[in-house]
Amino acid sequence: MALTVLLADLRRLHHWRLVLWHGDHGWRAEAAQQAGELQAWAHTQKLPLLLEQAAEPPGGEAAARRWRYDFLRRQAAALAISHVVTGHTASDRAETLLLNLARGSHRRGLASLKPVRSLTAETGPELGRERESPGDGDRREPIRLVRPLLPFSREDTGRICRELEVPIWEDSSNLDTRFGRNRVRAEVMPVLEALHPGAVRRIGALTGRLEEELAAQDELVALALQGLIAAPGDSSRVLGRDGLGRLSRGNRRLLLERWLTLHGVPAQPARALEDLASRLAEQGGTGAWNLADGWQLRWDRSTLVLQLSAIRDPGHGPIPPGE
């Protein structure tokens, strides 16, 4: 609601066309009444509101998230809307970072809830774990998902609503501590704020810095990879092994991951990449490794060659000698 009134106020300056969307998962008994009250308020503000009721209640938070984003993507395309704007805050970012940190996520999982991303990206099981999807890759003007409230905490947006006398509707499911996020929100974040006031904003800002560092790392990895590719064009499936072997294990893994991704090889499990990087460093002679979707990696003392196998699903992991 804070996002709505801020955007409505700014549209006079930017001449935006603003359309609201509300999705009812069918989980809560009071949801239909709240939707009706929201619709009545939007009418008084002369704001168009689209209401969507799920045909069947989604089976869990991940399914509900997919339902929302899929509908938003299709609705935005139908209305020729270029930007979908959500009210995620620094509090959401901080909660996501702590949850993913506890799960042992990679840094990319910690650098979640980007300020801007393509709406053709899909979300993983946890809020903000996003990956690009090929669904609308050739759209001339891709639909953007924008989160302008990330510098604000949930307390900030609540204060905005109170000061502007904006009605809010509480979601009773947010009080259910069976959900991990709700427990972090109710039991962990208050302790951190009491110990270190402003912790929510600082943790949210850390997420942004991680995102910038990862983007910079990707640029450097791309430059380093160009120095290892044997030749441009089709020969880019051949990588010089000597240069790769001189790198640290972490950099060797990063370059392998980027090289495989560039050729359309599905993402490999982190443990498999670790094992492969170690094997390339320790094994001096020839070797081979099965990847996903029929891809194989073969190497001798000087080069690595990426190729497709005639067997589309040969399994994963090292290939025994002679095969």
N, C-alpha and C positions, 0 to 999 in steps of 0.2 A: 504494500500500500504506500510506503514511503517512496518507492521507486515510481509508482504511478503518478503521485501528485507532483513529484519533481519533474518528470518528463512532461506532464500536462502543462506545467508552468513554463518550461523551456520551449515548447513547440511554437509559442508566439514569436520567438526569435528565429527559430530554425525552419519554421513552416513544415513541421513533421506531420505526417498522417499517423495517428496513434490508434491502434486497435488492441483491446484487451482480450486475453484468453484465460478461461478458467476450466480446469479439468477435474471431474469428480470420479475418483476411482471406485466409488461404491463401497468403501470400507467402513464409513462412519454413519450412524443413524442421523446425525445432525447436518450432514454434508449438504443435502438437498435444500434445507432451510437456509443455510449459510449462502449457498449459491443464489437463491432467490433474493436475499437481502443485498448481496453484492450487485446483482443485476439492477435492483431498484436504485442503489447508490450511483452506479455508473450512468443510469438514465438521467439522474438529476445533474450530473456533471457533463452531460452530452458526450459521453464516451461510448463508442460501440463496444459491445462485449459479446464474445463468442463463448458459448457453454458447450462442453462435451462431456457426455456420460459414458463411461466404459461399459461395453455390452456385458462383459463379465469382469468381476473384480480381479485385477492382476494378482498373480501368485507370488507376492513378495516385492520388496523395495526395488530390486533390479528390474523386474518385469514392469513395474509401474513407471520407472524412469524411462525405459525404452518406449513404452506407450506414449508418454508425454512428448518426448522429443520427436518421435515419428510423426505424431499428429501435428506438432508445431512446424516441422519441416514441410509436410504436405500442405498445410494451411497457408504458410507463408508463400510457398510457390504458387498456389492458386490465386492469392491476392496480390501477387507481384510485390511482395514485401522483401526488402533487402536485409533487414536486421531484426533479429529476435533478441529481446533484452530481458534478462532475468535479474532477480534481486539478491543473488548470492553476496554475502558479506565476508569481512575478514574473519568473523566467527566461524562461518562455514569452512573457510580455508584452514583455519587453525585446527578445527576438529578433524578435518580430513587428513591433515599432515600427521597428527598424533595417531590416528587409527592406522594409517598406512605405515608409519614408523614402527608401531607395535607388531604389524604383520611381517615386518622385514622387507618392505618394498624397496625396489630400486629407486635411485634418486628421481627418476621420471615419475614414479608414483607419488613421491613427495611434492614434486613441482606440479601440483594439480590445480584445477579450477583456473584456467588461463583467462585473462581479461577479455581476449578475443580469440575465437576459433571458428572454423567452418562448421556449419550445422550439419554437414554431411558426415561429420565425425560421429562415431558411436561411443557410448559410455560403457565402461566395464561394470563389474558387480558393485564397486564402491563409487560413491559420489566423486566425480572428477577424474576418475581413471579413464582417460579418453584416448582413442586411437582413430586415425583417419580411415575412412571407409571409401571404397571406390564408387559408391553409389551414384553420386552426381559430379564425378570428377571433371567432366567436360562442360559444365554449366558456365556460360559466359560470365555471369555475375553471381558468384556463389553467395548463398545466404549465410550471413555471419551471426554467430551467437555472441552477444556482448554482455559483460558483467561490470557495469560502471560503479557499483557500490562496494567493490572489494576493499577500498581504503577505509570503509566505515565498519564499525562493530554492530552487532545486533542491538546493543544498548543505544547506539546512535540512531538507528532507524526507528526504534521505539520512541525515543525522545522527539524525533521529527513528527511522528504521528500524533503524539500528545500535544505538542506545541501548535500544530496546524489543525488540531481537532479532527483528525482523520479516523474514521472507524476502522477497527481491525477485528478479524475473526480468528480465534485461537483454534489450532488443530489439536484435538485431544490426544491423538496418537503420538504427539511429541512428548507426552508425559509417560509413555510406556517404556520402562527401563529394560524391557526384554531386548530392545534394539540397542546395539552397541553405541551408536552415535548419541542416542538420548542419554545413556549413562555417562559418556564423556562430557556431554553438555551440562548435565545436572550435578555430577560428582567430581569431575576432574578440573574443568575450566574454572569454576569458582575458587578452588584451592590455588591454582596457578595465579589467578588475578589477585587473591589475597596476599600471596607471597611476593608477587612482582606486578604491581598495578600497571596496566597497559600490555600485559603478556599477550592478549589476543591479537592486538595490532602488530606487535613485534613478530609473533609467529606467522601471521599472515604475510608480513613483509618478507620474511625469510623465504616463504614459498615463491614469491616473485623473484627474489635474487637467485634462487636455485634454477628457476626457469631461464633467466638470462644467462647464467653460467652454462647450462646445458646447450643453449643455442650457440654460444661462443665455442663450446667444445665441438659441436657438430661441424662448424665451419673449419676448425683446425683439422679435424679428422678427415674431412673431404679433401683438404689440401694435401695432407700426408698420404692419403690413398693414391692420389694422382702420381706421386713419385714411385709407387710400388707396382702400378699397372704396367704390364710388359709393353703394351701398345694400345692405341685408341681403337675404337670400333669393336668388331667381333672379338678381337684379341683381348678385350678388357676382361674376359673370363679367365685370363692367365695372370697370376700374381707372382711377383718375385719373392721367393722364400727367404733369400739371404737378408734382405732389408727387414722383412717381417720378424725374422728370428732375432735380430739385434735389439728389438724393442722389449720393454718390460711386459710382463704378462697382461697387465691391465690394458695397456695401449694395443697390444696384439689382439686382445679380445674385442676392443672397440673397432679396430680396423676390419677385422673379420666380419663383425656384425654389420657394419656399414656396407662392405663389399657384397655380402650375400643379399642384403636388402635391396641394393641397387639392381640386382638381377632378378628380383621377384621371388627369391627364396623365402618361404614363410618364416616368421620369427622363431628362433630356436630357444629352447629353455636355457636359462642362465647357466645351469650346471653343465649342460651339454657343450656350451661355448667355452666354459672353463676347461673342460676335459680336452676339447679339441685344441685349444690354444696351448695347453701343457704338452700334448702329444707332439705338436709341431715343433716345439722347442727341444723336446727330449729325444725324439726319434730322428736319427740322422739320415736314414735311407728313404725308401719309398713307402707309401702308405695310402689308405683310402678311408673315406668316412661317408656313411649314408646320411643324408639330410631328409627333410620332409618333401612330400609331393614328387618323389622320384629323382630329386637332385642328389648328385654325388660330388664329393670333393676328393681328388686324387693328387698326389704330390710325389716329386722326386727330390733330389738334393738341392735343386735350384728353383723350382717353380711349383705353384699350385694351380690346378686346372679344375674349373667348375663345369660340370656337364650333366645332361639329363640321362637317366638310365632308361633302358627299354622296359624295365619293370617299374611301374608307377608307384608301387608301395613296397620298397625293399626293406622297410624297417628303419630304425635309427641307430646311429652309433658306428663304431669302427667296423670295417670290412675285413674279414680274415684274409691273410696273404693267399694269393693265387686265385681269388674270386674276381 
